[in-house]
Amino acid sequence: MIKQLSIFIENKEGRLKKAIDTISTSNIDIRALSIADTSKFGILRLIVQDVRKTKEILEENNFIVKETDVLAVEIPDEPKGLNKILNILDRSKINLEYLYAFVSKKSNQAIVIIRVENIEEGIKALNEENANILSQKDIESF
């Protein structure tokens, strides 16, 4: 299980850039990101090298930030690589809220960030099928 930061951003010109600039000027490496938006606001989801520092810096710059537990699962970076993980969750009747992915610089693997309704059940199901769930320390070392 790892920590994800969700930043609520007004859907106004320059707000996303300001959030990213705030992080980058603090020399924090963004490992992965996803953005979802509505007509009024967006939610920028981040996996970062230093969660605590990133959260502090964003809050100091008047961003609303929420920490969320998510799963980071290593999968083969190949066709049908994601299917194995999705099948595990489906067989275990675990509700998948969202996911996004990135490719590891260290291996030929993709990393899928998964938010499930019940994280403990998700961990149990994935562990039973020998999925490689990454820790916060693993993510920080990429």
VEXVORO-773688 format. One record per residue (C-alpha): x, y negated, z; residue number from 1; residue in one letter. Coordinates in nm, 3 decimals. Each point is the difference from the previous one (the first is absolute). Example, Ala and Ser with C-alpha at 12.3 -4.5 7.8 and 13.67 -1.06 7.14 Angstrom:
<pts>
{east = 1.230, north = 0.450, up = 0.780, palo = 1, bavo = A}
{east = 0.137, north = -0.344, up = -0.066, palo = 2, bavo = S}
</pts>
This chain:
<pts>
{east = 0.000, north = 0.000, up = 0.000, palo = 1, bavo = M}
{east = 0.125, north = -0.346, up = -0.085, palo = 2, bavo = I}
{east = -0.115, north = -0.359, up = 0.047, palo = 3, bavo = K}
{east = -0.152, north = -0.203, up = -0.281, palo = 4, bavo = Q}
{east = -0.057, north = -0.373, up = 0.016, palo = 5, bavo = L}
{east = -0.322, north = -0.142, up = -0.144, palo = 6, bavo = S}
{east = 0.012, north = -0.372, up = -0.070, palo = 7, bavo = I}
{east = -0.323, north = -0.187, up = -0.063, palo = 8, bavo = F}
{east = 0.054, north = -0.257, up = -0.272, palo = 9, bavo = I}
{east = -0.238, north = -0.266, up = -0.124, palo = 10, bavo = E}
{east = -0.072, north = 0.045, up = -0.368, palo = 11, bavo = N}
{east = 0.167, north = -0.333, up = -0.083, palo = 12, bavo = K}
{east = 0.284, north = -0.087, up = -0.231, palo = 13, bavo = E}
{east = 0.340, north = 0.048, up = 0.162, palo = 14, bavo = G}
{east = -0.108, north = 0.191, up = 0.314, palo = 15, bavo = R}
{east = 0.136, north = 0.338, up = -0.112, palo = 16, bavo = L}
{east = 0.326, north = -0.162, up = -0.106, palo = 17, bavo = K}
{east = 0.027, north = -0.174, up = 0.337, palo = 18, bavo = K}
{east = -0.039, north = 0.332, up = 0.183, palo = 19, bavo = A}
{east = 0.264, north = 0.170, up = -0.215, palo = 20, bavo = I}
{east = 0.234, north = -0.301, up = 0.025, palo = 21, bavo = D}
{east = -0.037, north = 0.003, up = 0.380, palo = 22, bavo = T}
{east = 0.107, north = 0.362, up = 0.011, palo = 23, bavo = I}
{east = 0.281, north = -0.024, up = -0.255, palo = 24, bavo = S}
{east = 0.163, north = -0.307, up = 0.156, palo = 25, bavo = T}
{east = 0.036, north = 0.206, up = 0.317, palo = 26, bavo = S}
{east = 0.195, north = 0.270, up = -0.188, palo = 27, bavo = N}
{east = -0.264, north = 0.265, up = 0.062, palo = 28, bavo = I}
{east = -0.024, north = 0.272, up = -0.261, palo = 29, bavo = D}
{east = -0.349, north = 0.091, up = -0.117, palo = 30, bavo = I}
{east = -0.014, north = 0.374, up = -0.067, palo = 31, bavo = R}
{east = -0.351, north = 0.009, up = -0.148, palo = 32, bavo = A}
{east = -0.301, north = -0.224, up = -0.042, palo = 33, bavo = L}
{east = -0.357, north = 0.003, up = -0.111, palo = 34, bavo = S}
{east = -0.250, north = -0.280, up = -0.034, palo = 35, bavo = I}
{east = -0.378, north = 0.015, up = -0.008, palo = 36, bavo = A}
{east = -0.211, north = -0.309, up = -0.044, palo = 37, bavo = D}
{east = -0.347, north = -0.144, up = 0.003, palo = 38, bavo = T}
{east = -0.112, north = -0.340, up = -0.121, palo = 39, bavo = S}
{east = 0.090, north = -0.162, up = 0.335, palo = 40, bavo = K}
{east = 0.304, north = 0.186, up = 0.135, palo = 41, bavo = F}
{east = 0.251, north = 0.275, up = -0.063, palo = 42, bavo = G}
{east = 0.162, north = 0.261, up = 0.218, palo = 43, bavo = I}
{east = 0.370, north = 0.048, up = -0.062, palo = 44, bavo = L}
{east = 0.113, north = 0.335, up = 0.138, palo = 45, bavo = R}
{east = 0.372, north = 0.038, up = 0.061, palo = 46, bavo = L}
{east = 0.246, north = 0.265, up = 0.101, palo = 47, bavo = I}
{east = 0.310, north = -0.186, up = 0.115, palo = 48, bavo = V}
{east = 0.343, north = 0.070, up = 0.137, palo = 49, bavo = Q}
{east = -0.065, north = -0.182, up = 0.331, palo = 50, bavo = D}
{east = -0.367, north = -0.003, up = 0.105, palo = 51, bavo = V}
{east = 0.038, north = -0.202, up = 0.322, palo = 52, bavo = R}
{east = 0.211, north = -0.276, up = -0.156, palo = 53, bavo = K}
{east = -0.223, north = -0.025, up = -0.306, palo = 54, bavo = T}
{east = -0.316, north = -0.028, up = 0.209, palo = 55, bavo = K}
{east = 0.154, north = -0.269, up = 0.222, palo = 56, bavo = E}
{east = 0.121, north = -0.208, up = -0.295, palo = 57, bavo = I}
{east = -0.332, north = 0.019, up = -0.182, palo = 58, bavo = L}
{east = -0.198, north = -0.093, up = 0.312, palo = 59, bavo = E}
{east = 0.235, north = -0.293, up = 0.066, palo = 60, bavo = E}
{east = -0.093, north = -0.118, up = -0.351, palo = 61, bavo = N}
{east = -0.374, north = 0.018, up = 0.073, palo = 62, bavo = N}
{east = -0.080, north = 0.330, up = -0.170, palo = 63, bavo = F}
{east = -0.245, north = 0.241, up = 0.158, palo = 64, bavo = I}
{east = 0.178, north = 0.335, up = 0.026, palo = 65, bavo = V}
{east = -0.127, north = 0.338, up = 0.114, palo = 66, bavo = K}
{east = 0.209, north = 0.310, up = 0.068, palo = 67, bavo = E}
{east = -0.149, north = 0.329, up = -0.119, palo = 68, bavo = T}
{east = 0.114, north = 0.361, up = 0.032, palo = 69, bavo = D}
{east = 0.036, north = 0.174, up = -0.336, palo = 70, bavo = V}
{east = 0.165, north = 0.315, up = -0.125, palo = 71, bavo = L}
{east = 0.297, north = 0.001, up = -0.234, palo = 72, bavo = A}
{east = 0.025, north = 0.330, up = -0.184, palo = 73, bavo = V}
{east = 0.277, north = 0.100, up = -0.236, palo = 74, bavo = E}
{east = -0.120, north = 0.168, up = -0.321, palo = 75, bavo = I}
{east = 0.166, north = 0.112, up = -0.323, palo = 76, bavo = P}
{east = 0.023, north = -0.286, up = -0.249, palo = 77, bavo = D}
{east = -0.158, north = 0.203, up = -0.279, palo = 78, bavo = E}
{east = -0.339, north = 0.069, up = -0.155, palo = 79, bavo = P}
{east = -0.239, north = 0.152, up = 0.258, palo = 80, bavo = K}
{east = 0.237, north = -0.095, up = 0.285, palo = 81, bavo = G}
{east = -0.280, north = -0.191, up = 0.175, palo = 82, bavo = L}
{east = -0.255, north = 0.279, up = -0.050, palo = 83, bavo = N}
{east = 0.149, north = 0.223, up = 0.272, palo = 84, bavo = K}
{east = -0.044, north = -0.267, up = 0.269, palo = 85, bavo = I}
{east = -0.349, north = -0.097, up = -0.118, palo = 86, bavo = L}
{east = -0.103, north = 0.367, up = -0.004, palo = 87, bavo = N}
{east = 0.121, north = 0.045, up = 0.359, palo = 88, bavo = I}
{east = -0.205, north = -0.297, up = 0.116, palo = 89, bavo = L}
{east = -0.303, north = 0.113, up = -0.200, palo = 90, bavo = D}
{east = 0.009, north = 0.359, up = 0.133, palo = 91, bavo = R}
{east = 0.027, north = -0.138, up = 0.354, palo = 92, bavo = S}
{east = -0.291, north = -0.240, up = -0.064, palo = 93, bavo = K}
{east = 0.214, north = -0.299, up = 0.096, palo = 94, bavo = I}
{east = -0.132, north = -0.330, up = -0.130, palo = 95, bavo = N}
{east = 0.260, north = -0.193, up = -0.200, palo = 96, bavo = L}
{east = -0.049, north = -0.375, up = 0.035, palo = 97, bavo = E}
{east = 0.273, north = -0.110, up = -0.242, palo = 98, bavo = Y}
{east = 0.346, north = 0.082, up = -0.126, palo = 99, bavo = L}
{east = 0.285, north = -0.155, up = -0.193, palo = 100, bavo = Y}
{east = 0.344, north = 0.127, up = -0.095, palo = 101, bavo = A}
{east = 0.359, north = -0.087, up = -0.072, palo = 102, bavo = F}
{east = 0.306, north = 0.190, up = -0.120, palo = 103, bavo = V}
{east = 0.290, north = 0.075, up = 0.232, palo = 104, bavo = S}
{east = 0.342, north = -0.133, up = -0.094, palo = 105, bavo = K}
{east = 0.161, north = 0.287, up = 0.191, palo = 106, bavo = K}
{east = -0.163, north = 0.294, up = -0.176, palo = 107, bavo = S}
{east = -0.214, north = 0.102, up = -0.293, palo = 108, bavo = N}
{east = -0.307, north = -0.016, up = 0.223, palo = 109, bavo = Q}
{east = -0.293, north = -0.237, up = 0.015, palo = 110, bavo = A}
{east = -0.129, north = -0.127, up = 0.333, palo = 111, bavo = I}
{east = -0.376, north = -0.025, up = 0.039, palo = 112, bavo = V}
{east = -0.141, north = -0.228, up = 0.268, palo = 113, bavo = I}
{east = -0.328, north = 0.145, up = 0.120, palo = 114, bavo = I}
{east = -0.263, north = -0.151, up = 0.227, palo = 115, bavo = R}
{east = -0.243, north = 0.263, up = 0.126, palo = 116, bavo = V}
{east = -0.301, north = -0.037, up = 0.225, palo = 117, bavo = E}
{east = 0.149, north = 0.224, up = 0.271, palo = 118, bavo = N}
{east = 0.378, north = -0.021, up = -0.002, palo = 119, bavo = I}
{east = 0.057, north = 0.283, up = 0.252, palo = 120, bavo = E}
{east = -0.209, north = 0.241, up = -0.210, palo = 121, bavo = E}
{east = 0.187, north = -0.116, up = -0.309, palo = 122, bavo = G}
{east = 0.336, north = 0.071, up = 0.162, palo = 123, bavo = I}
{east = -0.117, north = 0.342, up = 0.117, palo = 124, bavo = K}
{east = -0.131, north = 0.101, up = -0.345, palo = 125, bavo = A}
{east = 0.312, north = -0.121, up = -0.180, palo = 126, bavo = L}
{east = 0.233, north = 0.165, up = 0.251, palo = 127, bavo = N}
{east = -0.187, north = 0.332, up = -0.033, palo = 128, bavo = E}
{east = 0.073, north = -0.010, up = -0.374, palo = 129, bavo = E}
{east = 0.366, north = -0.100, up = 0.053, palo = 130, bavo = N}
{east = -0.037, north = -0.343, up = -0.157, palo = 131, bavo = A}
{east = 0.296, north = -0.226, up = 0.067, palo = 132, bavo = N}
{east = -0.139, north = -0.282, up = 0.216, palo = 133, bavo = I}
{east = 0.254, north = -0.278, up = 0.042, palo = 134, bavo = L}
{east = 0.067, north = -0.194, up = 0.318, palo = 135, bavo = S}
{east = 0.048, north = -0.373, up = 0.048, palo = 136, bavo = Q}
{east = 0.374, north = 0.065, up = 0.028, palo = 137, bavo = K}
{east = -0.004, north = 0.184, up = -0.336, palo = 138, bavo = D}
{east = -0.172, north = -0.296, up = -0.167, palo = 139, bavo = I}
{east = 0.242, north = -0.251, up = 0.155, palo = 140, bavo = E}
{east = 0.298, north = 0.194, up = -0.139, palo = 141, bavo = S}
{east = -0.119, north = -0.014, up = -0.363, palo = 142, bavo = F}
</pts>
